Amino acid sequence: MANKVVKIGLLGSGTVGNGVQDILFQDSQELEKKLGLRLEIEKIYTRSPQKKPWFSSLPQKFTTRPAEVTKHPEISIVVEVLGLERQEDAKNVANYIIDAFRAGKAVVTANKAVLASYGEEIHRAATEANRDLRFEASVAGGIPIIRSLGEGLLPDHINQLYGILNGTCNYILSSISNQGKTFESALQEAQKLGYAETDPTADIRGYDTRDKLIVLLQLLYGLFVKREDVTTEGIDHLEKVDFDYAQQKLHSNVKLLGYIRRKDNDVVARVSPIMMKSDHVLARVDGALNAILVDSQYCETMCFVGKGAGAGPTANSVVSDVVSIAMGHHIQRRPIGFQHNKLLEEKEENKYYIRFVVKDRPGIVSEILSYLKENMVNVDEVLQLRHSQEERTYFKKKCGFTGAADKILPFILTVEPCREIPLRKALDGIKRQDFLLTEPVVIKMLPSLPDVVTHQV
């Protein structure tokens, strides 16, 4: 008896879409042997079909009309891998997904930006249609983190999650930390190698990480938060000097993390650079890799590491979702009863690293300390390295300072655990002083971050 055929419609034929086509066209027989059913692409929507690799051999599969995918009577699974050239396109993509649900299709999407903006409407449409929504490829590319969190850890309670969720940022930070590059040269190298876009804003300012974090909030806690509700800092204010101090004085490293913390039914999410001990598992994840550290009630601490982007890993995640639906796995239900509470973050006390670049003169440190004391912030250490003429000249040029380079002084304060609000109030006063050449750089320090291994440096 012939195996069952599951017909698939594809929205998009870019890098990931072509990767999905490669798997399903080239490996169809091998997949059929493994699954006992046949996965067959019926239609592929793209605006320029003639330019696509598979068009010459399978022109009948392509269409320039999205409705021929979303409303095709024989298609049961719609795969959305359109990406976004502009944020304004997100609404149209969301509508394609919702149209597919209304036509009785299950949907697989790789689009974290669409889920971050229109997740509530999309999840509601899936529930109303009683159809599957899968989005493994939307977070951390080739790492099966969505299925692990949503299914493998379903009986557990996720208390904390820390993620290196953007390979571009991790490549840049690794290049600064390991090779002593400036931020600008590390970014240029990332662009040359294809890790960073021509316009890297969404990556280096943390927006891409934020969108992925919002998708995880939807998955883990049934929370649909707006982008502006997630405090987001990027990495474009960090410099080589920060990594010098982190390594030489604090035995630490800096990573851009998206993180989620839960206390009872309250949940908070944030994106920011975090300073952690150099032997921590996340501190040692280099290059363009992604990593997600999960701390839970029953399984305790675990870490997932792998490629977060690229045609192969991402397409594999998309096809794994298709397989899951085709094999009849159950619909994922969203949890209820949680609330996003930014006050959780405000109530926490943490240590902080603060970097100042000043026009050197007597009395600067005492003036800074007076503002901190006024706001009940206690200094832990004052740190200073010997800075080369090259480093001082770099800051002179970057700050537009007209004086002599040897009058520029970078130095660091670390403060004892305190709340962020009084620290920010103290810094607001310090920022008004004329000795500052740049705004102070503040990095949260988490020396006791949960870890999965004990590593001796």
C-alpha atoms as one frame of an Amber mdcrd trajectory, in Angstrom:
protein
   0.000   0.000   0.000   1.332   3.459  -0.920   2.384   5.751   1.895   0.256
   8.716   2.873   1.138  11.970   1.055   1.202  15.261   3.034   1.181  18.286
   0.750   2.984  21.447   1.775   2.765  25.038   0.613   5.744  27.335   0.945
   5.518  31.110   1.445   8.986  32.353   0.591  11.948  31.125  -1.418  14.871
  33.029   0.033  17.804  31.562   1.946  15.705  29.504   4.355  12.963  28.729
   1.828  15.494  27.382  -0.619  17.031  25.317   2.180  13.616  23.772   2.866
  13.229  23.002  -0.844  16.663  21.357  -0.931  15.707  19.047   1.939  12.236
  18.137   0.676  13.152  17.779  -3.009  16.553  16.090  -2.603  15.900  13.942
   0.470  12.245  13.068  -0.087  12.842   9.338  -0.537  15.061   9.078   2.549
  12.497  11.002   4.611   9.710   8.759   3.337  11.613   5.686   4.528  12.085
   7.234   7.969   8.533   8.542   8.381   6.343   6.096   6.535   4.710   9.024
   4.722   5.678  11.336   1.898   6.175  15.087   2.298   5.529  16.834  -0.994
   5.816  20.548  -1.775   2.774  21.498  -3.856   3.204  25.270  -4.295   5.890
  27.887  -3.571   5.023  31.575  -3.397   7.738  34.070  -4.327   7.727  37.394
  -6.143  10.553  36.433  -8.538  10.253  32.699  -9.275  12.524  32.702 -12.339
  15.514  33.637 -10.140  15.100  30.680  -7.782  17.366  27.590  -7.987  14.562
  25.037  -8.285  12.476  26.967 -10.827  14.223  25.601 -13.924  13.454  21.986
 -13.034  10.065  22.484 -11.301   8.456  25.643 -12.748   4.924  24.333 -12.111
   5.563  24.439  -8.364   6.016  28.221  -8.270   3.436  31.003  -8.059   3.416
  34.762  -7.558   0.072  34.644  -5.731   0.165  33.865  -1.985  -3.481  32.715
  -2.025  -2.459  29.774  -4.241  -0.564  28.546  -1.185  -2.784  29.615   1.723
  -6.044  28.488   0.085  -4.906  25.532  -2.014  -7.405  22.704  -1.382  -4.782
  19.929  -1.292  -2.249  21.682   0.953  -2.523  20.803   4.643   0.628  22.520
   5.994   1.704  26.059   5.085   5.331  26.973   5.746   6.069  30.701   6.102
   9.712  31.657   5.549   9.322  35.043   3.896  11.525  37.058   6.218  11.039
  40.831   6.335  12.717  43.398   4.139  10.822  46.120   6.027   9.026  46.038
   9.366   5.923  47.355   7.590   5.679  44.002   5.802   4.998  42.185   9.082
   1.258  42.826   8.934   0.962  41.290   5.457   2.895  38.200   6.543   0.716
  37.867   9.654  -2.354  38.047   7.426  -1.017  35.242   5.208  -0.602  33.060
   8.305  -4.073  33.894   9.598  -5.579  33.245   6.132  -3.948  29.812   6.147
  -5.510  28.963   9.505  -8.923  30.127   8.316  -8.542  27.859   5.302  -7.962
  24.908   7.640  -4.179  24.628   7.284  -1.553  24.041   9.950   1.267  26.608
   9.883   5.010  26.483  10.409   6.760  29.859  10.622  10.370  30.939  11.076
   9.441  34.586  11.539  10.216  35.869  15.032   9.509  39.500  14.065   5.972
  38.658  12.941   5.317  36.584  16.064   6.698  39.382  18.250   4.394  41.946
  16.617   1.260  39.885  15.915   1.679  36.798  18.082  -1.588  37.201  19.962
  -3.660  37.420  16.766  -1.798  34.490  15.198  -2.128  32.227  18.247  -5.816
  33.126  18.524  -6.385  32.233  14.863  -4.649  28.870  15.403  -6.849  28.126
  18.428 -10.059  29.136  16.663  -9.186  26.949  13.669  -8.001  24.098  15.936
  -4.828  23.855  13.878  -1.157  23.559  14.773   1.194  26.525  14.917   4.874
  25.606  15.013   7.805  28.035  15.171  10.971  26.107  16.063  13.121  28.063
  13.592  12.083  31.468  14.969  14.489  31.241  17.929  18.084  29.985  17.829
  17.912  28.551  14.296  19.208  24.993  14.408  18.862  24.428  18.179  15.642
  22.536  19.013  14.880  24.915  21.868  11.166  25.502  21.195  10.310  21.811
  21.271  12.582  21.248  24.263  10.927  24.019  26.263   7.377  23.556  25.010
   7.232  19.763  25.070  10.297  18.215  26.677  10.078  20.459  29.740   6.284
  20.735  29.787   5.912  19.176  33.282   8.689  21.397  34.669   8.638  25.001
  35.907  11.073  27.345  34.144  12.358  29.835  36.701  15.144  31.510  34.719
  16.347  31.562  31.130  19.446  33.312  29.778  20.117  33.285  26.054  22.839
  34.299  23.624  20.239  34.639  20.889  22.011  36.716  18.252  25.016  35.243
  16.448  26.064  38.596  14.986  26.450  40.175  18.412  28.195  37.138  19.810
  30.666  37.128  16.913  31.428  40.827  17.451  31.851  40.489  21.222  34.003
  37.369  20.804  36.259  39.215  18.336  36.714  42.111  20.766  37.307  39.801
  23.728  39.571  37.219  22.093  41.372  39.224  19.410  41.433  42.722  20.898
  39.543  44.269  17.996  37.682  47.557  18.270  33.906  47.409  18.028  34.026
  49.010  14.569  36.585  46.575  13.122  34.759  43.565  14.617  31.499  44.741
  13.065  33.143  45.265   9.671  34.594  41.747   9.782  31.180  40.315  10.716
  29.662  42.093   7.713  32.418  40.852   5.409  31.816  37.252   6.528  28.062
  37.565   6.118  27.231  37.370   9.840  26.006  40.983   9.938  23.676  42.837
   7.587  24.678  46.000   5.747  22.396  47.774   8.218  23.194  45.936  11.495
  20.893  48.049  13.677  18.429  45.281  14.605  21.286  43.065  15.764  23.652
  45.405  17.599  20.900  47.345  19.380  19.333  44.170  20.711  16.072  44.293
  18.743  16.509  40.849  17.187  17.248  39.320  20.597  14.204  41.107  22.040
  11.881  39.636  19.395  13.135  36.130  20.126  12.655  36.715  23.837   9.050
  37.788  23.192   8.456  34.520  21.301   9.788  32.597  24.315   7.440  34.529
  26.617   4.533  33.437  24.415   5.673  29.831  24.528   6.557  29.512  28.204
   4.015  31.741  29.906   1.305  32.569  27.375   2.318  36.240  27.586   1.849
  38.583  24.637   3.889  41.654  25.463   4.589  44.669  23.302   8.124  45.306
  22.144   8.341  48.535  24.137   7.530  46.596  27.321  10.818  44.681  27.142
  13.738  46.845  28.303  16.355  46.502  25.576  20.013  47.538  25.449  22.413
  46.664  22.679  26.180  46.407  22.375  27.050  49.462  20.265  28.246  51.405
  23.355  30.784  48.747  24.385  34.498  49.161  23.709  37.663  47.059  23.814
  38.568  48.774  27.083  35.533  47.182  28.761  36.802  43.725  27.902  40.306
  44.637  29.071  38.971  45.568  32.493  36.625  42.575  32.562  39.450  40.127
  31.825  42.409  41.674  33.648  40.738  43.041  36.746  37.463  41.149  37.147
  38.225  37.734  35.557  34.993  38.113  33.587  33.549  38.299  30.093  30.646
  40.226  28.584  27.819  38.756  26.509  24.570  40.173  25.178  21.843  38.152
  26.874  18.108  38.006  26.519  16.855  36.791  29.846  13.620  35.846  31.558
  13.035  35.528  35.288   9.945  34.198  37.000   8.759  34.562  40.593   5.463
  32.814  41.301   3.155  34.070  38.509   5.130  37.239  37.774   7.568  37.233
  34.856  10.095  39.814  33.676  12.133  39.862  30.463  15.064  42.019  29.423
  17.874  42.319  26.873  21.220  43.763  27.959  24.957  43.119  28.097  25.832
  41.016  31.146  29.226  40.596  32.809  29.784  37.059  34.108  32.766  35.063
  35.339  35.061  33.888  32.531  34.630  30.218  33.406  30.843  30.312  33.057
  29.496  28.153  30.232  27.890  31.145  28.463  31.068  33.215  28.766  32.884
  30.540  26.740  30.401  30.361  23.842  32.278  32.144  21.053  31.807  33.109
  17.430  28.382  33.152  15.808  26.977  30.397  18.029  23.789  30.710  20.077
  23.298  29.311  23.579  20.344  29.065  25.950  20.779  28.384  29.652  17.627
  27.147  31.409  17.146  26.907  35.163  14.072  24.902  36.218  12.540  23.285
  39.283  12.969  19.621  38.353  15.705  19.444  35.727  17.682  22.208  37.453
  20.223  23.770  35.064  20.883  22.842  31.438  22.418  24.543  28.413  21.667
  24.232  24.684  24.401  25.362  22.252  24.490  25.411  18.454  24.175  27.423
  15.276  21.498  30.063  15.475  21.206  30.920  11.789  22.056  29.783   8.271
  20.112  27.987   5.573  20.914  24.444   6.714  20.233  24.635  10.468  17.161
  26.867  10.098  15.663  24.827   7.255  16.190  21.662   9.305  14.191  23.209
  12.169  11.406  24.176   9.755  11.203  20.674   8.293  11.260  19.112  11.765
   8.127  21.128  12.566   6.516  19.933   9.339   7.351  16.345  10.290   5.890
  16.832  13.769   2.574  18.020  12.341   2.522  15.367   9.620   3.064  12.647
  12.213   0.008  13.840  14.133   1.639  15.238  17.251  -0.683  17.129  19.555
  -1.388  20.851  19.384   0.712  22.899  21.783  -1.469  24.683  24.354  -0.421
  28.045  25.740  -0.150  28.331  29.535  -2.321  30.907  31.338  -2.248  32.821
  34.609   1.086  34.650  34.292   1.688  38.402  34.112   4.602  40.470  32.835
   5.849  42.532  35.769   8.737  44.937  35.150   8.818  45.739  38.868  10.530
  42.386  39.458  13.642  43.770  37.778  13.428  47.081  39.632  13.254  45.365
  43.037  16.356  43.229  42.456  19.747  44.241  43.773  22.770  43.604  41.564
  26.398  44.569  41.283  27.281  46.921  38.417  30.344  47.798  36.376  30.501
  51.511  35.417  33.044  52.851  32.945  33.880  56.574  32.824  35.962  58.433
  30.241  36.863  61.877  31.581  39.048  64.925  31.068  41.584  64.271  33.779
  41.741  66.750  36.668  41.890  66.466  40.466  38.737  65.662  42.421  36.746
  63.792  39.747  36.429  60.542  41.670  35.287  62.320  44.837  32.598  64.186
  42.857  31.349  60.930  41.352  31.346  59.272  44.778  29.278  62.105  46.248
  26.457  61.477  43.752  26.545  57.754  44.442  26.536  58.300  48.215  23.618
  60.716  47.926  21.600  57.914  46.290  22.706  55.222  48.781  24.935  53.426
  46.253  28.133  52.023  47.758  31.315  51.650  45.730  33.032  48.279  45.796
  36.225  49.001  43.812  37.881  51.750  41.774  39.856  50.170  38.924  42.378
  51.642  36.526  44.648  50.060  33.953  47.623  51.653  32.249  46.218  53.031
  29.020  48.388  53.355  25.934  48.689  56.489  23.844  46.861  54.575  21.110
  43.885  53.955  23.402  43.769  57.581  24.541  44.007  58.773  20.921  41.120
  56.426  20.015  38.896  58.023  22.652  40.079  61.516  21.690  38.908  60.937
  18.123  35.679  59.174  19.125  34.711  61.847  21.663  35.749  64.789  19.509
  38.037  66.007  22.298  40.207  68.969  21.232  42.714  68.723  24.073  45.786
  66.529  24.378  45.233  62.778  24.303  47.167  62.309  27.566  44.446  64.320
  29.355  41.915  61.552  28.667  41.368  59.106  31.512  39.251  55.922  31.341
  38.556  54.255  34.687  36.063  51.876  36.280  33.902  51.754  39.379  32.170
  48.623  40.530  29.364  49.077  43.031  28.009  46.815  45.712  24.598  45.194
  45.111  21.969  47.896  44.694  18.729  48.584  42.877  18.998  49.999  39.393
  16.745  53.036  39.918  18.915  54.804  42.542  22.010  53.979  40.482  20.458
  55.585  37.410  19.491  58.660  39.472  23.082  59.017  40.630  24.323  58.706
  37.049  21.839  61.335  35.856  23.566  63.801  38.172  27.038  62.696  37.109
  26.131  63.085  33.426  25.667  66.836  33.930  29.318  67.305  34.884  31.663
  68.890  32.361  34.497  66.430  32.969  32.658  63.593  31.182  33.676  62.918
  27.566  31.115  60.144  26.986  28.104  58.887  28.874  28.996  56.324  31.545
  28.725  52.714  30.359  26.842  50.511  32.812  26.972  46.708  32.694  25.099
  44.474  35.104  27.354  41.948  36.836  25.998  38.466  37.529  28.885  36.566
  39.134  26.563  33.876  40.525  24.700  33.088  37.308  23.405  29.480  37.330
  25.822  27.151  35.554  25.887  23.554  34.348  29.579  22.804  34.836  32.424
  23.557  37.197  35.379  24.814  35.196  38.775  25.644  36.647  40.558  28.504
  34.922
